[in-house]
Amino acid sequence: MNKANLARSLADWIPACQWSFNQARCFHYIGGDASAVFHRASSELLRQHVSMIDDSRAHWATCLDRIFSSQTRFESTPTASRVDYTIIHLPIHESGGGVAYAAGFAYRSGLPVPSVSELELIALGILQIVEADRARTQRFLHDVIAQCLSSTGLELELQRLELQAHGIELPDRTKEIQRSLEETLDQIRSFHLDQKVRTV
């Protein structure tokens, strides 16, 4: 097999789009060409409820209910989109045995589809990458950004005390900056705690 045929064969196994839903039925991850399958950009779909893409009969929600209630290990249904896709959903179990996520893949109709066990491995790999990336982002926000903001706030407070010792009052704009820094730090701390709770 020459390189061009090998590349074409490998490309046939890559889904047009892949995603995962969390237990709240919201997009947890979405990659690939979301607009071709869902007619919306990935950025519009991330963290959005399944109802955003569902039809009047709630086919997507019903499918997710079956996945999360462990009624099925694998579900494959053709879509009624402008370009025909085979949509595959499968459960990703947490260590306790319950279903943590519903992984989804879209393959163009007529192209080969990996086996269920291969799709499970792909989905687990994607979810591990997503979780590692979120953990890195969380650490960066908490360890780097929060420290920089705290340091800046401390410098402003020292400036205020120094000026106050000389009988000079800080301008209102400086006080607004201090307030804004404190609010941003509170948001970062809140985000950090929220992420920790979600991962427990």
C-alpha positions in Angstrom: 0.0 0.0 0.0 1.5 3.4 -1.0 1.6 6.4 1.4 -1.4 8.2 -0.2 -3.6 5.1 0.1 -2.4 4.5 3.7 -3.1 8.1 4.6 -6.6 7.9 3.0 -7.3 4.6 4.9 -6.3 6.1 8.2 -8.3 9.3 7.5 -11.4 7.1 6.9 -11.1 5.9 10.5 -11.0 9.4 12.0 -14.5 10.6 13.0 -15.8 13.8 11.5 -16.7 14.9 15.0 -16.4 13.5 18.5 -17.9 14.6 21.8 -18.9 13.7 25.3 -21.9 14.6 27.5 -21.7 14.7 31.3 -24.5 13.4 33.5 -26.3 16.7 33.3 -26.6 16.1 29.6 -24.4 19.0 28.7 -21.5 18.9 26.2 -18.4 18.2 28.3 -16.0 18.0 25.3 -16.4 18.5 21.5 -13.8 18.2 18.8 -13.6 17.9 15.1 -16.0 19.5 12.6 -19.0 20.2 14.9 -20.6 22.6 12.4 -20.9 19.8 9.8 -22.8 17.5 12.3 -24.6 20.0 14.6 -24.6 23.1 12.4 -23.0 25.1 15.2 -19.4 25.8 16.2 -17.8 23.8 19.0 -17.5 27.0 21.1 -21.3 27.5 20.9 -22.0 23.9 22.1 -19.4 23.4 24.9 -21.2 23.2 28.3 -24.6 23.6 26.6 -27.5 21.2 27.3 -28.4 18.5 24.7 -31.7 20.4 24.0 -29.7 22.9 22.0 -29.2 20.3 19.3 -32.2 18.1 19.8 -35.2 17.7 17.5 -38.9 17.9 18.4 -39.0 14.2 19.4 -36.0 14.5 21.7 -34.1 11.8 20.0 -30.8 12.9 21.4 -32.1 13.2 25.0 -33.7 9.8 24.8 -30.5 8.2 23.5 -28.5 9.8 26.4 -31.1 8.6 28.9 -30.6 5.0 27.6 -26.8 5.4 27.8 -26.7 6.9 31.3 -29.2 4.4 32.7 -27.0 1.6 31.3 -29.8 0.2 29.1 -27.3 -0.1 26.2 -23.6 -0.5 25.8 -23.5 0.9 22.3 -26.0 2.8 20.1 -25.6 3.6 16.4 -28.2 5.7 14.6 -28.0 7.5 11.2 -28.8 11.2 11.4 -31.1 13.2 9.2 -28.5 15.9 8.7 -27.7 17.4 5.2 -24.6 15.1 5.1 -25.4 11.6 6.2 -23.5 10.5 9.3 -23.6 7.5 11.5 -23.8 8.7 15.1 -22.4 6.3 17.7 -22.9 6.7 21.5 -21.4 4.6 24.2 -21.1 4.9 28.0 -17.8 5.7 29.7 -18.0 4.2 33.2 -16.4 5.7 36.4 -14.4 3.5 38.7 -17.5 2.9 40.9 -19.3 1.3 37.9 -21.8 4.1 37.1 -21.8 5.9 33.8 -19.7 9.1 34.0 -20.0 10.3 30.4 -21.7 9.4 27.2 -19.1 9.5 24.4 -20.2 10.2 20.9 -18.7 9.9 17.4 -19.9 10.9 14.0 -18.7 8.9 11.0 -19.6 9.8 7.4 -22.0 7.1 6.2 -20.3 4.4 4.1 -16.9 4.8 5.9 -15.6 2.1 8.2 -16.3 2.4 11.9 -14.0 1.1 14.6 -15.3 -1.6 16.9 -17.0 -0.8 20.3 -13.9 -1.7 22.3 -11.7 0.5 20.0 -14.2 3.4 20.4 -14.2 3.0 24.2 -10.4 3.3 24.2 -10.5 6.3 21.9 -13.1 8.0 24.2 -11.1 7.2 27.3 -8.0 8.7 25.7 -9.9 11.8 24.7 -11.4 12.2 28.2 -8.0 11.8 29.9 -6.5 14.5 27.7 -9.5 16.8 28.4 -9.2 16.2 32.2 -5.4 16.7 32.1 -5.8 19.9 30.1 -8.5 21.2 32.6 -6.2 20.3 35.5 -3.3 22.2 33.9 -5.6 25.3 33.3 -6.9 25.1 36.9 -3.3 25.0 38.3 -2.2 27.8 36.0 -5.2 30.0 37.1 -4.7 29.2 40.7 -0.9 29.1 41.0 0.2 31.7 38.4 -2.6 34.1 37.7 -3.9 34.3 41.2 -0.4 34.8 42.6 0.3 37.6 40.2 -3.0 39.3 41.0 -2.4 38.9 44.8 1.1 40.3 44.4 -0.2 43.3 42.4 -2.9 43.9 45.0 -0.3 43.7 47.8 1.9 46.3 45.9 -1.1 48.6 45.6 -1.9 48.3 49.3 1.8 49.0 50.2 1.6 52.1 47.9 -1.6 53.2 49.6 0.0 52.8 53.1 3.1 54.7 52.0 1.1 57.5 50.5 -1.2 57.6 53.5 1.8 58.0 55.8 2.6 61.2 53.8 -0.9 62.5 54.0 -1.7 61.7 50.4 -5.0 60.0 49.5 -5.1 57.4 46.7 -7.2 58.4 43.6 -10.6 56.7 43.3 -9.4 55.0 40.1 -6.7 53.1 42.2 -9.3 52.0 44.7 -11.4 50.7 41.8 -8.4 48.7 40.5 -8.0 47.2 44.0 -11.6 46.2 44.1 -11.5 44.7 40.6 -8.4 42.7 41.6 -10.2 41.3 44.7 -13.2 40.4 42.7 -11.1 38.6 40.0 -9.3 36.7 42.8 -12.6 35.7 44.3 -13.8 34.4 40.9 -10.6 32.4 40.4 -10.9 30.9 43.9 -14.5 30.1 43.3 -13.7 28.4 39.9 -10.8 26.5 41.6 -13.2 25.1 44.3 -15.9 24.4 41.8 -13.5 22.3 39.7 -12.2 20.5 42.8 -15.7 19.5 43.8 -16.5 18.3 40.2 -13.4 16.0 40.2 -14.1 14.4 43.6 
